């Protein structure tokens, strides 16, 4: 009977190690989920101005590659011109008034979750454009769909939303706004804009993800230490 106790304890401890490792992995995966979204740049435009908006993403539907993006246009736009890109085929939907109501970009080759994808369009704002322009996005994948459609209510923090829609603010402030006289860019200018947006995303990590990552790492290490100590106790007991 005495010889069975250490074996039972050892098996229990091994299971504890596996559980601790799995728990740490799940917690560490939380930052990626928290930072996942479809972003837009620039995120501010002058009243009655024009801009080339770049919509980008760095994830799929979990691990499934992205096959298409369907972007719905808000009220207040007078023109929408999707950018031709060899990586995407483009389909335009129009409302009864002839204005573009939605644009679907279908990837020629589905984009893996390991890579960054981006599409762009030139837009012009009318005088009746609201102060906030939301662009709901349906991210279609080979398996699954992500719907980035939530809009924060007045006074609410958009970072608290699970599936926020990309939002552009209409403001007269010069800082952070697109010049109304430069809505049409050359291909070289647009490539530069995409590269700058990518660099900004890389240099500005999501604070929520960073905090959750630190907490997850500490939790995982604590669980691992507890399991190792329990294993040592069982080994000492088996030698007695």
Buried (B, 14 or more C-beta within 10 A) or exposed (E): EEEEEBEEBBEEBEEBBEEBBEBBEEBBEBBBEBBBBBBBBBBBBBBBBBBBBBBBBBBBBEEBBBBBBBBBBBEBBBBBBBBEBEEBEBEEEEEEEEBBBBBBBBBEEBBEBEEBBBBBBBBBBEEEBEEBBBBBBBBBBEEEEBEBBBBBEEEEEBEEBEBBBBBBBBBEEEEEBBEBEEBEBEEEEBEEBBEEBBEEBEEEEBEBBEEBBEBBEEBBEEBBEEBBEBBEEBEEEBEE
